[in-house]
Every structure is written in structure tokens, then in C-alpha cells.
Amino acid sequence: MQLASDGFASLVGALQSALDPSRVRSTPIENVLYGRDALGSAGGSAGVVCFPLTTEEVQECVRIAGRYGHPVIPRGSGTGLSGGAVPVPDEGLAPVVIVTTKMNRVIEVDEDERIAWVQPGVLNLDLSRKVAHLGLHFAPDPSSQQACTIGGNVANNSGGPHCLSYGVTSSHVLAVEVVAPDGSVLVLGGLDPEPVGYDLRAAFVGSEGTMGIATRIAVRLTPLPPAVKTVLLGFPTLDSAANTVSRIIATGYVPAAMELMDQRITEAVEEFVHAGLPVDAAAILLVEVDGTEAAVEEAARVVAEIAHDESAISSQIAQDEATRAIWWKARKSAFGALARIAPNYYLHDGVVPRTRLTETLRSVCDIADSFDVTVVNVAHAGDGNLHPIIPYDGRDQDQNERVHEAGNKIAQLCVANGGALSGEHGIGLEKRDLMGVLFGDDDLVEQDRLRLVFDPERIMNPHKVLPEGSRCSEVAQLLARAGKAWA
């Protein structure tokens, strides 16, 4: 990788001329710190790390990287779990990592239209806190919402517990200002109910940094519900908890959230948070219903009735906001609590139809047993989004290999059961080479052709999402020869 060459020194000098030199870093410690994301098992090395403050500075960074032929890696807080922000050298050239965390302003809030324009570095939870006094919030709520950025949510089309009824990030993004790979600025989508032309906003949301860098985002704000009830249920088996999920949805009620945790992770979380979780249960469900007072009362009654039919061994309703908050803190601390089990963990986020949830969870446990590894299960159970987690010691090479083989089998299981490789974390590096399990060769080539429309030179987050063999090389060469960034 070119780090010490004259060309690299010229690249760094040009970037330092475009930005304050203190916001352009290329020391070994930055190369390591910004060479990973939260996946942990995949690591790269950043060539130079830039911290722009404005759209114009992002443009300059992208143009300079393009001029010198270096790849560009967009990055937010680095909380991603698929290796999507890991800088991978392209043809030996050191990546330019563009970190948007200093672009953290809420630019404008329109209370009447319930729209906010934000920079990409705004933290997910900070936006909801900013508008809470207006009776509004930003509905997508990843478990990392205290640390993840809106820009990262857009890149991965992130979900979260309350996306069961409110929808994932794409349902809440109206428009995105994007710095394209050639340095031009585009606005995808718009505030009109039916923007004219192709829905390129939808193509961009979830593109994992391969089509450009979001610099301003118009998001939809959602009213806070007038009433909320949160129910904590304990079950004697994982099957009975999963069956309860399917039966609740089958009634026609769609709770705001329906989260499942098995006994192992419940025990670890309870030791960490002390939330009063029923650690004697084989599995727990955290079910939240919201709406009008009357609707909430009726929905809570239906939930309790179905849970009783499925032999629930405990049932509690949060009597105050403090109890509700500590239960949700417990659920969202699940990944952090794993440190009590092992120093490392490997997390998947496959998704399956709700009707296949019970059998899939059983098969996940069988796969873990076959590779002699431990699995703990957390799930956005209402929409079939599984988070099987394998705690392990990364210093043990044999464990490393068995853990990742088991992870691949779990991903393939989700596809075989009618689901997909990722519900919200993205493909990145982690699942890139499994894309052929879900898509045929023609499908992958068509996806690559769409990517090439945005990035014909392939400088933006290269080697992510699509397997190398799926590249539509002829189209790339034609566009490059034509010298067009758009086709």
C-alpha cells in the first residue's frame, strides 16, 4: 500500500491545503483506529483520515482523492457491524477515509411539516432529544442509537426495535444531498409528496457508501404516541416465545416493538443492568404497544392473553417511565453485556419470515452445537430479524475458524428459510462473498450496473457489498472511456 511515496505525500499535502491541517491525519494510530468498524474481525488500514465540516470540504476531499486515483471510504461513528467502513486498499493505493462525525448540526426543523434537515454526523438519539419538546421523535432506533449517526443509518438503511410498526430508515428519509464520486453535488428525492423522476433516493439509502457521501439529509419526524404500554413476558421455552410473536401479529395487532432474548443473554444483561428481568425464563419478550389509551389497553390485553395461552411463566407491565426505560436499556445493552461471557463476539442479522421464526431459531442452536460453539439469541422478533451472537475468544485460531464457519451456515440458513442475508446491518465485507447464495449472476451484474451509474471509476468504498466476480467490467470500461459520471 502506498503510504510513504512522493505521490502519497502530495495527496496528503493537497488535502491539508483544502482543510485545516489539524483535520487531516495520517499517523499510524489513525491508520489503526480508523481501519476497523464494530465488526471487529475485519481490519484494514486508513491511508489518510479527513474530518470535513461542510459539503464543500467533502467535495474537495473527494476531488483530490480522485485526482490522485485513491479510493474513498465514507465513515460515520464506526458502529457498523458488517465491515462496511473498513478501508480496503484498491490496487495498492491507500484509502482516503472521510469521517463525517464533525458534520453534526441539526440545520433546520419544520415543526408544522414534521421535517428536519440534518448533517450526517448528527447522532440518532440526539435528534430525538432535540425535537422531543415539540412532541416529535426520529422513529428508527438502532441499539447503538446513542453513538450511531444519521448518515450511517442512511448508508445501511438501519432498523431497530421500533421499526416493526414505524418502518426502517428508508421510510423516514425524504431527500439526501450527496457528494457524488466525481465531486459534484446532487439532491436525491425531495420534499414533494411525489417527487418527479426515478426514486434515486431509495437507491442511495442502503447503498453502504458505494454511491457517494450524504452531506445533508431531510428526515421525517414522527409524533410521540399519546399512550404507551410496555410488557415484559417470560417463557418456559424459546419455541413458546417465538410462537407468541407469530400469534400476536396474526391477530392484526402490530406492536410498536417486539424483542426476544434467550436465557443466556438475559442472564448476562441482568448482571450488567439490574433491570429485574426474569432470568429463570428460557426466553423473554419485550412487547411495546402504543396509540390511543383505548387502543393500547386492548392491545395489551390481547398480548397478555396470547402469552398465557403459550404458557408464559411471568408477565409484567411497566408501571412508570423509569421501569420502561430500564427495560429498554437492558435490551439495548445486550451486545455490551456479552463481555461478561467472552472477550469477542460474532453477530449476524439474517431475517426470515415470521412464520419460520421458531424453526429457524431451533436450527441456529443446532448449527452452533455442530461447530461446538455457544450461541445466544437476540431478535427484532416482530419482523423476523434475527441476531444470533456467538461469543468467543479471538486469540484462539481454532475458535475463530469454527465461529466464522458457523456464522456462514446461519446466514445460509436464513436464505434457505425464505429470508435474506441482512435485515439492517448491511453486507459490507462480512457477507459480501455470500451474496451469491441469495442472488444469481445476472442479479449481481445488474446491481453492479446501478452502482456504476453513480461511480464508473469505482473509487467509492471499493470491494464492498458485491463479490468481485460480479463486476460488470464492460460497462465500467465504456463509461470510463466516455468520461461520464452519469449514464
RODO-2510 file (C-alpha; in nm, 4 decimals, decimal comma):
residues 487
     n   res          X          Y          Z
     1     m     0,0000     0,0000     0,0000
     2     q     0,1401     0,3413    -0,0949
     3     l     0,1987     0,5349     0,2261
     4     a     0,5461     0,6834     0,2047
     5     s     0,5703     0,7584    -0,1689
     6     d     0,6033     1,1079    -0,3139
     7     g     0,2551     1,0667    -0,4623
     8     f     0,1046     0,9924    -0,1235
     9     a     0,2829     1,2889     0,0348
    10     s     0,1408     1,5113    -0,2401
    11     l    -0,2078     1,3691    -0,1720
    12     v    -0,1811     1,4498     0,1987
    13     g    -0,0468     1,7971     0,1208
    14     a    -0,3363     1,8704    -0,1141
    15     l    -0,5892     1,7575     0,1466
    16     q    -0,4221     1,9712     0,4138
    17     s    -0,4493     2,2697     0,1814
    18     a    -0,8218     2,2062     0,1333
    19     l    -0,8992     2,1509     0,5044
    20     d    -0,7456     2,2788     0,8253
    21     p    -0,4291     2,0621     0,8533
    22     s    -0,5367     1,9501     1,2018
    23     r    -0,8338     1,7767     1,0381
    24     v    -0,6191     1,5707     0,8002
    25     r    -0,4340     1,2909     0,9770
    26     s    -0,2105     1,0132     0,8523
    27     t    -0,0233     0,8917     1,1608
    28     p    -0,0007     0,5192     1,2413
    29     i    -0,2513     0,5488     1,5260
    30     e    -0,5174     0,6979     1,2958
    31     n    -0,4424     0,4266     1,0402
    32     v    -0,5237     0,1630     1,3023
    33     l    -0,8161     0,3369     1,4762
    34     y    -0,9950     0,4134     1,1505
    35     g    -0,9019     0,0776     0,9982
    36     r    -1,1902    -0,1039     1,1680
    37     d    -1,5563    -0,0777     1,2482
    38     a    -1,7563    -0,2580     1,5171
    39     l    -1,7430    -0,5906     1,3303
    40     g    -1,4005    -0,6318     1,4860
    41     s    -1,2925    -0,9416     1,2945
    42     a    -1,2226    -0,7499     0,9708
    43     g    -0,9474    -0,4894     0,9713
    44     g    -0,7820    -0,2658     0,7142
    45     s    -0,5616     0,0414     0,7248
    46     a    -0,6563     0,4006     0,6572
    47     g    -0,4073     0,5897     0,4422
    48     v    -0,5227     0,9376     0,5393
    49     v    -0,8215     1,0374     0,7537
    50     c    -1,0136     1,3598     0,6816
    51     f    -1,2686     1,5363     0,9023
    52     p    -1,4658     1,7815     0,6855
    53     l    -1,7143     2,0312     0,8294
    54     t    -1,9120     2,1278     0,5180
    55     t    -2,0402     1,9896     0,1904
    56     e    -1,7757     2,1950     0,0088
    57     e    -1,4978     2,0352     0,2129
    58     v    -1,6333     1,6872     0,1371
    59     q    -1,6326     1,7829    -0,2317
    60     e    -1,2694     1,8892    -0,2132
    61     c    -1,1654     1,5678    -0,0369
    62     v    -1,3417     1,3542    -0,2985
    63     r    -1,1993     1,5531    -0,5905
    64     i    -0,8454     1,5384    -0,4550
    65     a    -0,8692     1,1631    -0,3906
    66     g    -0,9985     1,1160    -0,7460
    67     r    -0,7215     1,3311    -0,8914
    68     y    -0,4601     1,1108    -0,7265
    69     g    -0,6511     0,7899    -0,8019
    70     h    -0,7032     0,6868    -0,4392
    71     p    -1,0203     0,5119    -0,3153
    72     v    -1,2597     0,6974    -0,0831
    73     i    -1,4135     0,5374     0,2260
    74     p    -1,7108     0,7201     0,3831
    75     r    -1,7331     0,6739     0,7601
    76     g    -1,9576     0,7847     1,0438
    77     s    -1,9101     0,6742     1,4055
    78     g    -1,7777     0,3330     1,3063
    79     t    -2,0569     0,1438     1,4858
    80     g    -2,1353    -0,0646     1,1766
    81     l    -2,1273    -0,4418     1,2176
    82     s    -2,0511    -0,5623     0,8647
    83     g    -1,7074    -0,4162     0,7884
    84     g    -1,8676    -0,1564     0,5622
    85     a    -1,6426     0,1256     0,6867
    86     v    -1,3230    -0,0812     0,6835
    87     p    -1,0752     0,0824     0,4416
    88     v    -0,9603    -0,1689     0,1827
    89     p    -0,6693    -0,0640    -0,0410
    90     d    -0,7505    -0,0598    -0,4122
    91     e    -0,4664    -0,1724    -0,6383
    92     g    -0,2229    -0,0917    -0,3594
    93     l    -0,3389     0,2676    -0,3174
    94     a    -0,4018     0,3891     0,0379
    95     p    -0,7661     0,4761     0,1076
    96     v    -0,8795     0,8288     0,1909
    97     v    -1,1225     0,7901     0,4822
    98     i    -1,3749     1,0742     0,5018
    99     v    -1,5216     1,0872     0,8531
   100     t    -1,8433     1,2894     0,8835
   101     t    -1,8760     1,2963     1,2639
   102     k    -1,7842     1,6673     1,2844
   103     m    -2,0732     1,7485     1,0491
   104     n    -2,3142     1,7245     1,3415
   105     r    -2,5593     2,0143     1,3116
   106     v    -2,9368     1,9937     1,3074
   107     i    -2,9730     2,2547     1,0335
   108     e    -3,3466     2,3187     1,0378
   109     v    -3,6619     2,1792     1,1981
   110     d    -4,0025     2,2422     1,0435
   111     e    -4,2453     2,1652     1,3243
   112     d    -4,5546     2,2040     1,1078
   113     e    -4,4346     1,9769     0,8266
   114     r    -4,2540     1,7450     1,0729
   115     i    -3,9303     1,7532     0,8771
   116     a    -3,5723     1,8117     0,9895
   117     w    -3,2665     1,8807     0,7743
   118     v    -2,9577     1,7383     0,9437
   119     q    -2,5919     1,6867     0,8698
   120     p    -2,4799     1,3237     0,8515
   121     g    -2,2822     1,3297     1,1779
   122     v    -2,5859     1,4002     1,3984
   123     l    -2,6283     1,1134     1,6451
   124     n    -2,9525     0,9206     1,6107
   125     l    -3,0664     0,9709     1,9704
   126     d    -2,9546     1,3349     1,9774
   127     l    -3,2035     1,4188     1,7020
   128     s    -3,4927     1,2733     1,9023
   129     r    -3,3771     1,4631     2,2098
   130     k    -3,3544     1,7822     2,0070
   131     v    -3,7199     1,7646     1,8949
   132     a    -3,8779     1,5978     2,2000
   133     h    -4,0110     1,9331     2,3289
   134     l    -4,2154     1,9546     2,0080
   135     g    -4,3761     1,6176     2,0775
   136     l    -4,1773     1,4574     1,7947
   137     h    -3,9022     1,1983     1,7531
   138     f    -3,6952     1,0204     1,4872
   139     a    -3,8532     0,6747     1,4822
   140     p    -3,5694     0,4402     1,3643
   141     d    -3,3866     0,3398     1,6830
   142     p    -3,0871     0,1068     1,6353
   143     s    -2,9489    -0,0415     1,9568
   144     s    -2,6414     0,1777     1,9034
   145     q    -2,8555     0,4928     1,8755
   146     q    -2,6550     0,6744     2,1422
   147     a    -2,3475     0,6507     1,9197
   148     c    -2,4518     0,5841     1,5579
   149     t    -2,5030     0,8714     1,3145
   150     i    -2,7922     0,9553     1,0842
   151     g    -2,5515     0,9342     0,7896
   152     g    -2,4571     0,5804     0,8907
   153     n    -2,8251     0,4915     0,9330
   154     v    -2,8864     0,6118     0,5763
   155     a    -2,5881     0,4170     0,4417
   156     n    -2,7108     0,0891     0,5911
   157     n    -3,0870     0,1514     0,5920
   158     s    -3,0721     0,0770     0,9629
   159     g    -3,3571    -0,0676     1,1634
   160     g    -3,4207    -0,1053     1,5341
   161     p    -3,6804    -0,2373     1,7792
   162     h    -3,9489     0,0197     1,6968
   163     c    -3,9161    -0,0256     1,3216
   164     l    -4,1694    -0,3074     1,3476
   165     s    -4,4545    -0,0570     1,3227
   166     y    -4,2737     0,2599     1,2151
   167     g    -4,0523     0,1208     0,9369
   168     v    -3,6759     0,1259     0,8804
   169     t    -3,4667     0,4312     0,7895
   170     s    -3,5758     0,4457     0,4227
   171     s    -3,9331     0,5132     0,5376
   172     h    -3,8150     0,8281     0,7178
   173     v    -3,5751     0,9824     0,4652
   174     l    -3,7294     1,2284     0,2188
   175     a    -3,4226     1,3743     0,0488
   176     v    -3,0464     1,3387     0,0576
   177     e    -2,7823     1,5855    -0,0570
   178     v    -2,4966     1,3721    -0,1880
   179     v    -2,1397     1,4391    -0,2934
   180     a    -2,1027     1,2051    -0,5902
   181     p    -1,7782     1,0185    -0,6649
   182     d    -1,6792     1,2843    -0,9229
   183     g    -1,7154     1,5608    -0,6612
   184     s    -2,0432     1,7016    -0,7920
   185     v    -2,3361     1,7665    -0,5570
   186     l    -2,6748     1,6060    -0,6157
   187     v    -3,0051     1,6133    -0,4299
   188     l    -3,1859     1,2801    -0,4444
   189     g    -3,5544     1,2783    -0,3573
   190     g    -3,7388     1,5855    -0,2363
   191     l    -3,9984     1,7256    -0,0010
   192     d    -4,2833     1,6946    -0,2512
   193     p    -4,5185     1,4024    -0,1798
   194     e    -4,4413     1,2619    -0,5258
   195     p    -4,1004     1,3894    -0,6488
   196     v    -4,0570     1,3844    -1,0275
   197     g    -3,8409     1,1168    -1,1893
   198     y    -3,6789     0,7970    -1,0689
   199     d    -3,6607     0,7387    -0,6941
   200     l    -3,2823     0,7635    -0,6700
   201     r    -3,3201     0,8436    -0,3013
   202     a    -3,4374     0,4858    -0,2466
   203     a    -3,1417     0,3539    -0,4460
   204     f    -2,8998     0,5578    -0,2359
   205     v    -3,0410     0,4658     0,1064
   206     g    -2,8776     0,1354     0,1960
   207     s    -2,6021     0,1622    -0,0661
   208     e    -2,3363     0,1370     0,2066
   209     g    -2,1187     0,4236     0,0902
   210     t    -2,0673     0,2850    -0,2605
   211     m    -2,2560     0,5600    -0,4463
   212     g    -2,1450     0,8783    -0,2717
   213     i    -2,1401     1,0584     0,0627
   214     a    -2,4518     1,2085     0,2227
   215     t    -2,3881     1,5642     0,3412
   216     r    -2,7421     1,6832     0,4257
   217     i    -3,0449     1,4666     0,4958
   218     a    -3,4128     1,5583     0,5181
   219     v    -3,5810     1,3212     0,7626
   220     r    -3,9424     1,2712     0,8580
   221     l    -4,0229     1,3306     1,2258
   222     t    -4,2922     1,1216     1,3940
   223     p    -4,5309     1,2372     1,6684
   224     l    -4,4752     1,0840     2,0103
   225     p    -4,7660     0,8461     2,0836
   226     p    -5,0277     0,9611     2,3335
   227     a    -5,0105     0,6354     2,5296
   228     v    -4,7587     0,3516     2,5650
   229     k    -4,7609     0,0194     2,7465
   230     t    -4,4542    -0,1988     2,7762
   231     v    -4,4982    -0,5646     2,8677
   232     l    -4,2201    -0,7990     2,9823
   233     l    -4,3013    -1,1684     2,9348
   234     g    -4,1097    -1,4772     3,0417
   235     f    -4,1495    -1,8165     2,8705
   236     p    -4,0511    -2,1747     2,9535
   237     t    -3,9078    -2,2394     2,6046
   238     l    -3,7673    -2,0441     2,3124
   239     d    -4,0379    -2,2039     2,0961
   240     s    -4,3218    -2,0657     2,3087
   241     a    -4,1767    -1,7132     2,2907
   242     a    -4,1366    -1,7338     1,9115
   243     n    -4,4876    -1,8777     1,8698
   244     t    -4,6280    -1,5872     2,0711
   245     v    -4,4720    -1,3423     1,8266
   246     s    -4,6403    -1,5030     1,5254
   247     r    -4,9749    -1,5305     1,7010
   248     i    -4,9773    -1,1649     1,8079
   249     i    -4,9133    -1,0459     1,4520
   250     a    -5,1762    -1,2886     1,3203
   251     t    -5,4438    -1,1125     1,5265
   252     g    -5,3934    -0,7963     1,3218
   253     y    -5,2297    -0,6007     1,6038
   254     v    -4,8840    -0,4695     1,5163
   255     p    -4,6997    -0,3673     1,8337
   256     a    -4,4544    -0,0801     1,8194
   257     a    -4,1809    -0,3277     1,9129
   258     m    -4,1443    -0,6964     1,9937
   259     e    -3,7965    -0,8020     2,1110
   260     l    -3,6818    -1,1530     2,2039
   261     m    -3,3839    -1,2593     2,4167
   262     d    -3,2902    -1,6115     2,5236
   263     q    -3,1863    -1,7091     2,8749
   264     r    -2,8100    -1,6828     2,8302
   265     i    -2,8192    -1,3232     2,7105
   266     t    -3,0907    -1,2335     2,9629
   267     e    -2,8659    -1,3505     3,2462
   268     a    -2,5687    -1,1519     3,1139
   269     v    -2,7779    -0,8378     3,0670
   270     e    -2,9366    -0,8648     3,4119
   271     e    -2,5938    -0,8907     3,5763
   272     f    -2,4923    -0,5786     3,3848
   273     v    -2,8040    -0,3565     3,4116
   274     h    -3,0025    -0,4959     3,7094
   275     a    -3,3359    -0,4322     3,5381
   276     g    -3,5374    -0,7024     3,7124
   277     l    -3,5513    -0,9358     3,4127
   278     p    -3,6887    -1,2897     3,4719
   279     v    -3,3616    -1,4845     3,4466
   280     d    -3,5416    -1,8128     3,5219
   281     a    -3,7184    -1,7924     3,1832
   282     a    -3,5805    -1,9792     2,8814
   283     a    -3,6700    -1,6719     2,6728
   284     i    -3,8235    -1,3302     2,7298
   285     l    -4,0256    -1,0995     2,5091
   286     l    -4,0337    -0,7223     2,5475
   287     v    -4,3535    -0,6066     2,3784
   288     e    -4,4446    -0,2404     2,3451
   289     v    -4,7808    -0,1146     2,2204
   290     d    -4,8653     0,2491     2,1578
   291     g    -5,1514     0,4653     2,0321
   292     t    -5,4640     0,5980     2,1997
   293     e    -5,5398     0,4959     2,5576
   294     a    -5,8233     0,2670     2,4485
   295     a    -5,6208     0,1018     2,1697
   296     v    -5,3241     0,0454     2,3996
   297     e    -5,5411    -0,1169     2,6683
   298     e    -5,6962    -0,3528     2,4158
   299     a    -5,3630    -0,4442     2,2533
   300     a    -5,2014    -0,5128     2,5912
   301     r    -5,4961    -0,7384     2,6812
   302     v    -5,4533    -0,9368     2,3568
   303     v    -5,0778    -0,9727     2,4129
   304     a    -5,1286    -1,0997     2,7690
   305     e    -5,3984    -1,3459     2,6567
   306     i    -5,1823    -1,4985     2,3823
   307     a    -4,8796    -1,5177     2,6128
   308     h    -5,0918    -1,7015     2,8702
   309     d    -5,2060    -1,9481     2,6022
   310     e    -4,8384    -2,0096     2,5182
   311     s    -4,7646    -2,0952     2,8844
   312     a    -4,5856    -1,7744     2,9795
   313     i    -4,4365    -1,8119     3,3278
   314     s    -4,4286    -1,4402     3,4059
   315     s    -4,5925    -1,1189     3,2879
   316     q    -4,5198    -0,7629     3,3976
   317     i    -4,6391    -0,4245     3,2724
   318     a    -4,4154    -0,1229     3,3307
   319     q    -4,5981     0,0986     3,5793
   320     d    -4,3851     0,4073     3,5223
   321     e    -4,1389     0,5589     3,2766
   322     a    -3,8395     0,4624     3,4918
   323     t    -3,9271     0,0927     3,4670
   324     r    -3,9902     0,1171     3,0939
   325     a    -3,6567     0,2965     3,0458
   326     i    -3,4554     0,0377     3,2408
   327     w    -3,6136    -0,2492     3,0450
   328     w    -3,5199    -0,0827     2,7179
   329     k    -3,1721    -0,0061     2,8481
   330     a    -3,1370    -0,3760     2,9225
   331     r    -3,2416    -0,4747     2,5712
   332     k    -3,0123    -0,2213     2,4078
   333     s    -2,7203    -0,3247     2,6305
   334     a    -2,7310    -0,6842     2,5085
   335     f    -2,4219    -0,6604     2,2885
   336     g    -2,2167    -0,4782     2,5503
   337     a    -2,3147    -0,7314     2,8182
   338     l    -2,1543    -1,0097     2,6129
   339     a    -1,8172    -0,9064     2,7550
   340     r    -1,9293    -1,0997     3,0641
   341     i    -1,9331    -1,4188     2,8559
   342     a    -1,6279    -1,3865     2,6267
   343     p    -1,3859    -1,1174     2,5033
   344     n    -1,5163    -1,1264     2,1434
   345     y    -1,8443    -1,1930     1,9664
   346     y    -1,9616    -1,2564     1,6117
   347     l    -2,3055    -1,1175     1,5344
   348     h    -2,5335    -1,1963     1,2418
   349     d    -2,8513    -1,0173     1,1365
   350     g    -3,0287    -1,2507     0,8996
   351     v    -3,4013    -1,2094     0,8502
   352     v    -3,6674    -1,4759     0,7954
   353     p    -4,0472    -1,4769     0,7565
   354     r    -4,2152    -1,4658     1,0980
   355     t    -4,3814    -1,7992     1,0199
   356     r    -4,0340    -1,9591     1,0036
   357     l    -3,9026    -1,7928     1,3214
   358     t    -3,9460    -2,0892     1,5560
   359     e    -3,7830    -2,3481     1,3307
   360     t    -3,5028    -2,1086     1,2350
   361     l    -3,4119    -2,0413     1,5985
   362     r    -3,4030    -2,4173     1,6617
   363     s    -3,1740    -2,4671     1,3605
   364     v    -2,9446    -2,1850     1,4720
   365     c    -2,8897    -2,3700     1,8003
   366     d    -2,8265    -2,6937     1,6105
   367     i    -2,5639    -2,5244     1,3912
   368     a    -2,3892    -2,3854     1,6981
   369     d    -2,3822    -2,7310     1,8553
   370     s    -2,2414    -2,8859     1,5370
   371     f    -1,9463    -2,6450     1,5432
   372     d    -1,9054    -2,6719     1,9224
   373     v    -1,9645    -2,3014     1,9799
   374     t    -2,2041    -2,1152     2,2085
   375     v    -2,4848    -1,9077     2,0598
   376     v    -2,7086    -1,6534     2,2321
   377     n    -3,0185    -1,5242     2,0578
   378     v    -3,1493    -1,1693     2,0384
   379     a    -3,4092    -1,0755     1,7796
   380     h    -3,6295    -0,7988     1,6475
   381     a    -3,8739    -1,0850     1,6543
   382     g    -4,1757    -0,8992     1,5205
   383     d    -4,0219    -0,8577     1,1763
   384     g    -3,8184    -1,1800     1,1785
   385     n    -3,4817    -1,0031     1,2113
   386     l    -3,2528    -1,2447     1,3987
   387     h    -2,9352    -1,1505     1,5828
   388     p    -2,7665    -1,4815     1,6706
   389     i    -2,4474    -1,3949     1,8599
   390     i    -2,1532    -1,6295     1,9047
   391     p    -1,9272    -1,5244     2,1964
   392     y    -1,5692    -1,6472     2,1591
   393     d    -1,2028    -1,5807     2,2334
   394     g    -1,0486    -1,4233     1,9252
   395     r    -0,6979    -1,5200     2,0389
   396     d    -0,7819    -1,8848     1,9705
   397     q    -0,7410    -1,9520     1,5973
   398     d    -0,9403    -2,2750     1,6099
   399     q    -1,2322    -2,0925     1,7739
   400     n    -1,2030    -1,8164     1,5140
   401     e    -1,2427    -2,0621     1,2292
   402     r    -1,5319    -2,2534     1,3854
   403     v    -1,7168    -1,9344     1,4775
   404     h    -1,6991    -1,7930     1,1251
   405     e    -1,7942    -2,1236     0,9644
   406     a    -2,0971    -2,1407     1,1945
   407     g    -2,1813    -1,7797     1,1063
   408     n    -2,1777    -1,8597     0,7353
   409     k    -2,4071    -2,1558     0,7913
   410     i    -2,6504    -1,9378     0,9876
   411     a    -2,6594    -1,6820     0,7050
   412     q    -2,7258    -1,9549     0,4501
   413     l    -2,9960    -2,0997     0,6762
   414     c    -3,1820    -1,7670     0,6772
   415     v    -3,1819    -1,7568     0,2968
   416     a    -3,2893    -2,1220     0,2724
   417     n    -3,5830    -2,0438     0,5029
   418     g    -3,7120    -1,7737     0,2699
   419     g    -3,5240    -1,4801     0,4212
   420     a    -3,2263    -1,2594     0,3433
   421     l    -2,8643    -1,2139     0,4460
   422     s    -2,9156    -0,8866     0,6290
   423     g    -3,2055    -0,7164     0,7985
   424     e    -3,0283    -0,3923     0,8893
   425     h    -2,6505    -0,4214     0,9363
   426     g    -2,5654    -0,4321     0,5674
   427     i    -2,3453    -0,6604     0,3601
   428     g    -2,0108    -0,4770     0,3720
   429     l    -1,7148    -0,7122     0,3759
   430     e    -1,8684    -0,9630     0,6144
   431     k    -2,1365    -1,1089     0,3880
   432     r    -2,0071    -0,9918     0,0505
   433     d    -1,8948    -1,3359    -0,0610
   434     l    -2,2293    -1,4879     0,0428
   435     m    -2,4281    -1,2672    -0,1946
   436     g    -2,4305    -1,5489    -0,4494
   437     v    -2,6368    -1,7559    -0,2060
   438     l    -2,9232    -1,5073    -0,2408
   439     f    -2,8713    -1,3650    -0,5914
   440     g    -2,7933    -1,5193    -0,9287
   441     d    -2,5125    -1,3964    -1,1546
   442     d    -2,7476    -1,1807    -1,3617
   443     d    -2,8892    -1,0175    -1,0487
   444     l    -2,5424    -0,9303    -0,9227
   445     v    -2,4378    -0,7842    -1,2567
   446     e    -2,7488    -0,5651    -1,2653
   447     q    -2,6728    -0,4397    -0,9144
   448     d    -2,3208    -0,3598    -1,0275
   449     r    -2,4520    -0,1697    -1,3297
   450     l    -2,6593     0,0514    -1,0988
   451     r    -2,3531     0,1155    -0,8850
   452     l    -2,1521     0,2078    -1,1939
   453     v    -2,4050     0,4761    -1,2899
   454     f    -2,3036     0,6563    -0,9713
   455     d    -1,9364     0,5560    -0,9655
   456     p    -1,7912     0,4490    -1,3029
   457     e    -1,4333     0,4801    -1,1730
   458     r    -1,5075     0,2580    -0,8698
   459     i    -1,3354     0,4873    -0,6220
   460     m    -1,6156     0,4951    -0,3613
   461     n    -1,5842     0,2245    -0,0949
   462     p    -1,4466    -0,0379    -0,3346
   463     h    -1,4568    -0,4135    -0,2683
   464     k    -1,7740    -0,3904    -0,0594
   465     v    -2,1207    -0,5480    -0,0946
   466     l    -2,0768    -0,7210    -0,4333
   467     p    -1,8473    -1,0203    -0,4880
   468     e    -1,5509    -0,9370    -0,7079
   469     g    -1,6625    -1,1769    -0,9819
   470     s    -1,9941    -0,9942    -1,0284
   471     r    -1,8366    -0,6759    -1,1649
   472     c    -1,9828    -0,5548    -1,4908
   473     s    -1,6391    -0,4721    -1,6338
   474     e    -1,7512    -0,3976    -1,9902
   475     v    -1,9958    -0,1328    -1,8742
   476     a    -1,7275     0,0170    -1,6478
   477     q    -1,4839     0,0458    -1,9368
   478     l    -1,7413     0,2044    -2,1661
   479     l    -1,8396     0,4656    -1,9082
   480     a    -1,4796     0,5391    -1,8194
   481     r    -1,3879     0,5873    -2,1865
   482     a    -1,6841     0,8169    -2,2318
   483     g    -1,5625     1,0193    -1,9343
   484     k    -1,9143     1,0388    -1,7911
   485     a    -2,0024     1,0170    -1,4248
   486     w    -2,3673     0,9613    -1,5124
   487     a    -2,5323     0,7430    -1,7763
***
